[in-house]
Amino acid sequence: MAELVFFKHGEEVLRFTLDARRVVIGRGESCDIAIPDPAVSRQQAAITVHPNACVLEDLSGRGTEVDGKRETSIELKDGVDIGFGPWNAVYRARSVTDDEVITQVESAGNTVAQVSEPARLAPAQVRIKQGSRETIHRLQSEAFTVGKDKTCDLSIDDKFLSARHLKVTRRDGLFNVADLSSTNGTWLGNARVQQVDVPLFTQLRIGETELTLEPVGAGTRRDNAYFGMIGADPAVRHLSELIERVAPSQAAVTIMGESGTGKELVARAVHARSTRAERPFIPINCAAISKELIESELFGHEKGAFTGATNARKGAFEEADGGTLFLDEIGELPLDLQAKLLRALESGEIKRVGASKPQVVDVRIVAATNRDLLHRAKDGSFREDLYYRLCVIPLVLPPLRNRRGDIFALTEHFVRLYTPKGQQVRLHPMTIAKLESHTWPGNIRELRNVIHRAMLLRKGLHIEPSDLFFDAEAALTVKDRDLSGVVIPVPDFPSGTTLESMLAQIERRLIEYYLRKLDNNREKLAKELAIGRSTLFKRLKEWGLTGKDEAE
């Protein structure tokens, strides 16, 4: 799997695996890799991962430096150097047979050697649970067999196991589980599987035995990861128990929670523990697709159905046939499409754009939203009948501020994830205290961004409190360190937003910033921005920032 290795002043500071289809890099808080420097655009570049190549696309309009040249679009070659302000990233197209470079670092943080050795996956183990008894088997090779026979790599005393029950082979970060024609089968949740690729932290059931594939030492840490959801908070444990109960059913599930709480992780857990685990999981973000294209994205289209439809195309419903369709930000779906979605859910039939006949699909819907759908149903902006059709089983995710006991475990997870190989980055005790005292309006996504920035800004092998910059402060912090004047983070505007509307939103952000900075002293604010007090009062009144009985 490909990765980016970030360096600053010749020292490796961060490794990022390109395991998503598209990775956005920039200064903005919503980027997958957030780089805190004014020389980097809010969205500097995007790397799209294709089966046999990775392509960098410049998003800044100025070009992104690749091997010393400004490029707008380029296929990345192994070892190329990409510039991001004072940081540079080396692209590595890795596979399990490639060599990789591991940086050895002294305690003072100085690079002393670079040693090449065969790439290898993180050590893994199998946790074997039989009733209340648990044992650990550390994997010695990339493949092993399981069964009653003593010749198996993992021999288990269970009367319901076959002599040679299953074989597990690790490749490209996943485990290929193949049932060896066993009598009683290999089970993933309530689904009997013949052959399936599964990630770490997957639980398999054979006979009266439960096998859990996990990293070495997972049982000694307090990560308590459940399909990537880390935490020991009672709300998280309750959520995992609910998933176990509802996943095997065919009922629609709606996941509710603030942005950044990990709704897609929950959706994938529901799919993985369902009877559809071997079938496709297709995610669609209803807020990220234009209104003109979302019907085609969901239902597909026929050739010639509209301008640009040069070929027929399957939609998400057809791609998810037999599996799970995850509709993220379902509250942003236009009303006319809500009616078509409701019809598809009730009839099990969909019709491509431009098609004359419908077709039958078998899809389980898992939806997610950060909106109050019931309130929107009452005010008419969301169909009430669709609300009750989708919210058969609601799953509510707690915000990070309500599970402060998990902040340390989540932070350790992100530090381990992004630490360069050969290094051991530690958290200063005051850093932990600062993290636990923050309110986390951006939830786990914000925590991930904060750790990203800290890994890039640290000066040694410890993350100090001064290395932490929270999302709401990030742009202003960059100003304090590198710029004179005020930097106000510019929001992402939907397609079609007029310049007048953009300027009005930026004006409001600027005035709200100075209100906070000047402790709500409007006279000082008017002088600072050189605007009339009556003009300022008019703006504040329009935005609802004045009292009802307050006179001009």
C-alpha positions in Angstrom: 0.0 0.0 0.0 1.3 3.4 -0.9 2.3 6.0 1.7 3.6 9.6 2.1 6.7 10.1 4.4 7.0 13.7 5.7 10.3 15.3 6.5 11.2 18.6 8.1 14.8 19.8 8.0 15.8 16.3 6.9 14.1 14.5 9.8 11.2 12.2 9.3 8.2 13.4 11.3 5.1 11.6 9.9 4.0 8.6 7.9 0.6 8.5 6.3 -0.8 5.4 4.5 -2.8 6.2 1.4 -5.6 3.8 2.3 -8.5 6.0 1.1 -9.4 6.5 -2.6 -8.8 10.3 -2.4 -6.6 12.1 0.2 -6.7 15.9 0.4 -3.7 17.8 1.7 -3.7 21.4 2.8 -4.0 24.0 5.6 -7.7 23.6 6.0 -9.1 21.8 9.1 -11.2 19.5 6.9 -8.2 18.1 5.0 -7.1 14.5 5.5 -3.6 15.8 6.2 -3.6 19.2 7.8 -0.4 21.2 7.4 -0.2 24.3 9.6 1.6 26.8 7.4 0.5 29.9 5.5 2.6 28.9 2.5 0.2 26.0 2.0 -3.2 26.6 0.6 -6.4 25.6 2.5 -6.6 22.8 -0.1 -3.2 22.4 -1.7 -3.4 19.1 -3.5 -5.3 15.8 -3.7 -3.9 12.4 -4.3 -6.2 9.9 -6.0 -5.4 6.2 -5.5 -6.0 4.0 -8.6 -5.4 0.3 -8.7 -1.9 0.6 -10.3 -1.0 4.3 -9.7 -1.5 7.4 -7.6 -2.2 10.7 -9.3 -1.5 14.1 -7.6 -3.9 17.0 -8.6 -3.1 20.5 -7.6 -6.1 22.3 -5.9 -4.3 25.6 -5.1 -4.3 27.1 -8.6 -0.6 27.8 -8.2 0.7 24.3 -8.8 2.2 21.9 -6.3 6.0 21.3 -6.3 6.9 17.8 -7.4 10.7 17.1 -7.7 11.3 20.9 -7.9 8.7 21.6 -10.6 5.3 23.1 -10.3 2.7 20.6 -11.4 -1.0 20.7 -11.9 -1.6 17.0 -12.4 1.0 14.2 -12.4 1.2 10.5 -11.8 3.5 10.0 -8.9 6.6 7.8 -9.2 8.1 5.9 -6.4 10.5 8.2 -4.4 9.4 11.6 -5.8 9.6 14.5 -3.5 6.5 16.7 -3.0 6.9 20.2 -1.4 4.4 21.6 1.2 6.0 24.8 2.6 8.8 23.9 5.0 7.8 20.2 4.8 8.5 17.8 2.0 6.9 14.4 1.5 8.4 11.4 -0.2 5.9 9.2 -2.0 6.5 5.5 -1.7 4.6 3.0 -3.8 5.0 0.0 -1.4 3.9 -3.6 -1.6 4.7 -6.5 0.6 7.7 -7.3 -1.6 9.2 -3.9 -1.8 12.0 -2.5 0.3 11.2 0.3 2.7 13.4 2.7 4.5 13.3 2.9 8.3 14.7 5.9 10.0 16.7 5.3 13.2 16.6 8.2 15.6 18.6 8.9 18.7 16.9 10.1 21.9 17.9 13.6 21.1 15.9 13.4 17.9 18.9 13.4 15.5 18.9 11.0 12.5 21.8 8.6 12.8 21.1 6.0 10.1 18.7 4.8 7.5 18.5 1.0 7.2 16.7 -0.8 4.3 15.0 -4.0 5.2 12.2 -6.1 3.7 8.8 -4.5 4.2 6.8 -6.4 6.8 3.4 -6.0 8.4 2.9 -5.2 12.0 3.1 -8.3 14.2 -0.3 -9.9 14.8 -1.8 -12.5 17.1 -4.9 -14.6 17.5 -7.0 -14.4 20.7 -8.7 -17.7 21.3 -11.7 -17.6 23.6 -13.5 -20.7 24.8 -16.1 -19.9 27.4 -14.4 -17.8 30.1 -10.9 -19.1 29.1 -8.7 -17.0 26.8 -5.3 -17.8 25.3 -3.0 -15.9 22.8 -1.3 -17.4 19.8 1.3 -15.1 18.2 1.6 -15.5 14.4 5.0 -16.7 13.3 4.3 -16.6 9.5 1.9 -14.9 7.0 -0.3 -18.1 6.8 -1.6 -20.6 9.3 -4.1 -23.4 9.6 -6.6 -24.0 12.3 -8.3 -27.3 13.4 -8.4 -30.2 15.8 -5.5 -32.0 14.2 -2.2 -31.7 16.0 -0.4 -31.0 12.6 -2.3 -27.7 12.3 -0.4 -24.5 13.1 -3.1 -23.6 15.6 -4.5 -26.8 17.1 -7.6 -26.3 19.2 -9.5 -28.8 21.4 -13.1 -28.3 20.3 -15.4 -31.3 19.5 -17.2 -29.2 16.9 -14.1 -28.4 14.8 -12.9 -30.4 11.8 -9.4 -31.8 11.7 -8.4 -29.1 9.3 -11.0 -26.4 9.7 -9.8 -23.2 8.1 -6.7 -21.5 6.7 -5.8 -17.8 7.2 -3.4 -16.0 4.9 -2.2 -12.4 5.5 -1.7 -10.1 2.6 -1.8 -6.4 1.9 -2.9 -5.6 5.5 -5.9 -8.0 5.3 -6.5 -11.6 6.4 -7.9 -14.0 3.8 -10.0 -16.5 5.7 -10.7 -19.7 3.8 -12.9 -22.5 5.2 -11.5 -25.9 4.4 -14.8 -27.6 3.7 -15.4 -28.0 7.5 -18.5 -29.8 8.8 -19.8 -27.0 11.0 -18.6 -24.0 9.1 -16.7 -20.8 9.8 -18.9 -17.9 10.9 -18.5 -14.1 10.7 -21.4 -12.8 12.9 -24.4 -14.7 11.7 -23.0 -15.3 8.3 -21.3 -18.6 7.3 -18.4 -17.8 5.1 -16.4 -19.8 2.6 -13.7 -17.3 1.8 -13.5 -13.6 2.9 -10.9 -10.9 3.4 -11.2 -9.3 6.9 -9.2 -6.6 8.7 -7.6 -6.7 12.2 -10.0 -6.8 15.2 -12.3 -9.2 13.3 -14.0 -12.0 15.3 -14.6 -15.4 13.8 -16.6 -18.2 15.3 -15.7 -21.9 14.8 -17.5 -24.5 16.8 -17.6 -23.3 20.4 -14.5 -21.2 19.9 -14.1 -17.5 19.1 -11.0 -16.3 17.3 -10.0 -12.6 17.2 -7.3 -11.3 14.8 -5.5 -8.4 16.5 -2.1 -6.7 16.7 0.4 -8.1 19.2 -0.1 -6.6 22.6 -3.7 -5.5 21.9 -4.9 -7.3 25.0 -2.5 -5.3 27.2 -3.7 -1.9 26.0 -6.9 -0.1 26.9 -7.9 0.6 23.3 -10.9 -1.7 23.4 -11.3 -1.3 19.7 -14.5 -2.7 18.2 -14.2 -2.5 14.4 -12.0 0.6 14.7 -14.1 2.2 17.4 -11.7 2.9 20.3 -12.8 3.5 23.8 -13.9 2.1 27.1 -16.6 4.6 27.8 -20.0 3.0 28.8 -21.7 4.8 25.9 -19.3 3.1 23.4 -19.7 -0.3 25.0 -23.5 0.1 24.9 -23.2 1.1 21.2 -21.2 -2.0 20.4 -23.7 -4.2 22.2 -26.6 -2.6 20.2 -24.7 -3.2 17.0 -24.3 -6.9 17.8 -28.1 -7.1 18.4 -29.4 -5.1 15.4 -26.8 -6.0 12.7 -28.2 -9.4 11.9 -31.7 -8.0 11.1 -32.7 -6.5 7.8 -34.1 -3.3 9.4 -33.0 0.1 8.3 -30.6 1.8 10.7 -30.0 5.5 11.1 -26.8 6.7 12.9 -27.1 10.0 14.6 -24.3 12.1 15.9 -22.3 15.3 15.5 -19.8 15.6 12.6 -16.5 13.8 13.3 -17.9 11.2 15.7 -17.2 8.3 13.5 -20.6 7.5 11.9 -19.1 5.6 8.9 -17.1 3.3 11.3 -20.4 2.4 13.0 -22.0 1.8 9.6 -19.2 -0.5 8.5 -19.5 -2.4 11.9 -23.2 -2.9 11.2 -22.4 -4.3 7.8 -19.6 -6.5 9.0 -21.7 -8.1 11.7 -24.7 -8.6 9.4 -25.6 -11.5 7.2 -24.5 -9.3 4.2 -20.9 -9.1 5.4 -19.6 -10.9 2.2 -21.5 -8.6 -0.1 -20.6 -4.9 -1.1 -20.7 -2.0 1.3 -21.3 1.2 -0.8 -20.9 4.6 0.9 -22.6 7.7 -0.6 -22.2 11.2 0.9 -25.5 13.0 0.0 -24.0 16.4 0.9 -21.0 16.0 -1.4 -22.8 15.4 -4.7 -24.6 18.2 -6.6 -28.4 18.1 -6.8 -28.1 17.6 -10.6 -26.1 14.4 -10.2 -27.3 12.7 -7.1 -30.2 10.9 -8.7 -27.8 9.4 -11.2 -25.4 8.5 -8.4 -28.1 6.7 -6.5 -30.1 5.0 -9.3 -27.8 5.1 -12.3 -28.6 6.3 -15.8 -29.0 5.0 -19.4 -26.9 6.1 -22.3 -28.2 9.5 -23.6 -30.3 10.1 -20.5 -28.9 13.6 -20.3 -26.0 15.7 -21.7 -22.8 14.0 -21.0 -24.3 10.5 -20.4 -22.2 8.8 -23.1 -22.5 5.4 -21.5 -25.0 3.6 -19.3 -23.9 3.5 -15.7 -24.9 1.6 -12.6 -26.0 3.6 -9.5 -25.2 3.0 -5.9 -28.3 0.8 -5.4 -27.2 -1.6 -8.1 -23.6 -1.7 -6.9 -24.9 -2.5 -3.3 -27.3 -5.2 -4.5 -27.2 -8.0 -1.9 -25.2 -5.8 0.5 -25.4 -2.5 2.4 -25.9 1.1 1.1 -24.6 3.7 3.5 -26.3 7.1 2.9 -24.2 9.7 4.8 -25.7 13.1 5.5 -29.1 11.9 4.6 -30.7 15.1 5.8 -29.2 17.0 2.9 -31.1 14.9 0.3 -33.4 17.1 -1.8 -37.2 16.6 -1.2 -37.9 15.3 -4.7 -35.3 12.6 -4.3 -36.6 11.8 -0.8 -39.8 10.7 -2.5 -37.9 8.4 -5.0 -35.8 7.0 -2.2 -38.9 6.2 -0.2 -40.5 4.4 -3.2 -37.3 2.4 -3.7 -37.3 1.3 0.0 -40.9 0.3 0.0 -41.0 -1.5 -3.3 -37.5 -2.8 -3.6 -37.4 -1.4 -7.2 -35.3 1.3 -8.7 -35.3 2.9 -12.1 -32.3 4.4 -13.8 -32.5 7.9 -15.1 -33.8 7.6 -18.7 -34.9 4.0 -18.3 -38.4 2.8 -19.1 -38.6 -0.2 -16.8 -37.7 -0.6 -13.1 -35.4 -3.3 -11.7 -35.5 -5.2 -8.4 -32.6 -4.7 -6.0 -32.0 -6.2 -2.5 -30.3 -3.5 -0.4 -30.1 -2.8 3.3 -30.0 0.9 4.1 -27.8 2.4 6.8 -28.2 6.2 7.0 -26.3 8.8 9.0 -27.0 12.4 9.9 -25.8 15.2 12.2 -29.2 16.9 11.9 -32.3 16.6 14.0 -34.4 14.7 11.4 -37.5 14.6 13.5 -37.5 18.3 13.9 -36.9 18.7 10.1 -39.7 16.3 9.5 -42.1 18.4 11.6 -41.1 21.7 9.8 -41.5 20.0 6.3 -37.9 20.0 5.2 -37.6 16.2 5.5 -40.4 13.8 4.6 -42.0 12.4 7.8 -42.8 9.1 6.1 -39.2 8.7 5.0 -38.0 9.5 8.5 -40.0 6.7 10.1 -38.9 4.3 7.3 -35.3 5.0 7.9 -35.3 5.3 11.7 -36.5 1.8 12.5 -33.3 1.4 14.6 -31.6 4.7 15.7 -28.0 4.5 16.9 -26.8 7.6 18.7 -23.1 8.4 18.9 -21.9 10.4 21.9 -19.7 13.5 21.2 -16.1 13.3 22.3 -16.6 15.9 25.1 -19.0 13.4 26.8 -16.4 10.6 26.8 -13.2 12.3 28.1 -11.9 9.1 29.5 -11.3 7.9 25.9 -9.3 10.9 24.8 -6.0 9.4 26.0 -6.6 6.0 24.3 -7.6 7.7 21.0 -4.6 10.0 21.2 -2.2 7.1 21.7 -3.9 5.3 18.7 -3.3 8.3 16.4 0.3 8.8 17.6 1.1 5.1 16.9 -0.6 5.4 13.5 1.4 8.4 12.3 4.7 7.8 14.0 7.6 7.1 11.6 9.0 3.6 11.8 12.0 3.3 14.1 10.8 6.1 16.3 8.9 6.2 19.6 7.1 9.4 20.0 5.8 10.1 23.5 3.2 12.4 25.0 4.2 15.0 27.6 1.9 14.7 30.7 0.9 18.3 30.3 0.0 17.6 26.6 -2.5 14.9 27.8 -3.9 17.4 30.3 -4.4 20.0 27.6 -6.1 17.5 25.3 -8.5 16.4 28.0 -9.4 20.0 28.9 -10.4 20.9 25.3 -14.1 20.9 24.4 -13.6 19.1 21.0 -16.3 20.8 18.9 -14.9 18.8 15.9 -14.9 15.5 17.8 -12.6 12.6 16.8 -11.9 14.1 13.4 -10.6 17.3 15.1 -8.4 15.1 17.5 -6.9 13.4 14.5 -6.1 16.7 12.9 -4.6 18.0 16.1 -2.3 15.0 16.3 -1.4 15.3 12.6 -0.2 18.9 13.2 1.6 18.0 16.4 3.5 15.3 14.6 4.6 17.8 12.0 5.5 20.6 14.5 7.3 18.6 17.2 11.0 19.2 17.7 12.0 15.8 19.1 10.5 12.6 20.3 8.0 14.2 22.7 4.8 16.0 21.8 4.8 19.1 24.0 1.7 21.2 24.9 3.0 24.0 22.6 2.8 21.6 19.6 -1.0 21.4 19.9 -3.2 23.7 17.8 -6.9 23.1 17.8 -9.0 23.4 14.6 -10.8 26.6 15.7 -7.4 28.2 16.5 -5.3 26.7 13.7 -5.5 29.6 11.2 -5.0 32.2 13.9 -2.1 30.2 15.3 -0.5 30.2 11.9 -0.8 34.0 11.9 0.8 34.3 15.3 3.8 32.2 14.2 4.3 33.3 10.6 2.2 36.3 9.5 1.5 39.8 10.4 -2.2 40.7 10.3 -5.3 38.6 10.8 -6.0 35.3 9.1 -9.6 34.2 9.2 -10.4 30.7 8.1 -12.4 30.8 4.9 -15.4 28.3 4.9 -16.0 25.8 2.1 -18.7 27.3 -0.1 -21.3 25.0 -2.0 -21.2 25.1 -5.7 -23.2 28.0 -7.1 -22.6 30.4 -4.1 -22.4 34.0 -5.4 -19.4 36.3 -4.6 -21.7 38.6 -2.7 -22.9 35.7 -0.4 -19.2 34.6 0.1 -18.1 38.1 1.1 -21.1 38.4 3.5 -20.1 35.2 5.3 -16.5 36.2 5.5 -17.5 39.6 6.9 -19.5 38.0 9.6 -16.6 35.7 10.6 -14.3 38.7 10.8 -16.7 40.7 13.0 -17.4 37.7 15.3 -13.7 37.2 15.7 -13.1 40.8 16.8 -16.2 40.6 19.1 -14.5 37.7 21.0 -11.1 39.4 20.9 -12.4 42.7 22.3 -14.7 41.1 24.9 -17.8 42.3 23.0 -16.8 46.0 23.1 -18.6 47.2 20.0 -17.1 50.8 20.2 -13.6 49.4 20.1 -14.6 47.0 17.3 -16.1 49.9 15.2 -12.8 51.8 15.6 -10.7 48.7 14.9 -12.5 48.0 11.6 -13.1 51.7 10.7 -16.9 51.3 10.3 -19.8 53.3 11.6 -21.4 52.2 14.8 -24.9 52.3 13.2 -23.6 50.1 10.4 -22.1 47.7 12.9 -25.4 47.6 14.9 -27.4 46.9 11.7 -25.1 43.9 10.9 -25.3 42.5 14.4 -29.1 42.8 14.4 -29.3 41.0 11.1 -27.3 38.2 12.5 -29.3 37.9 15.7 -26.3 39.1 17.9 -28.2 41.8 19.7 -30.7 41.7 22.5 -34.5 41.9 21.7 -34.9 45.1 23.8 -31.6 46.7 22.7 -32.0 50.0 20.9 -29.6 51.4 18.3 
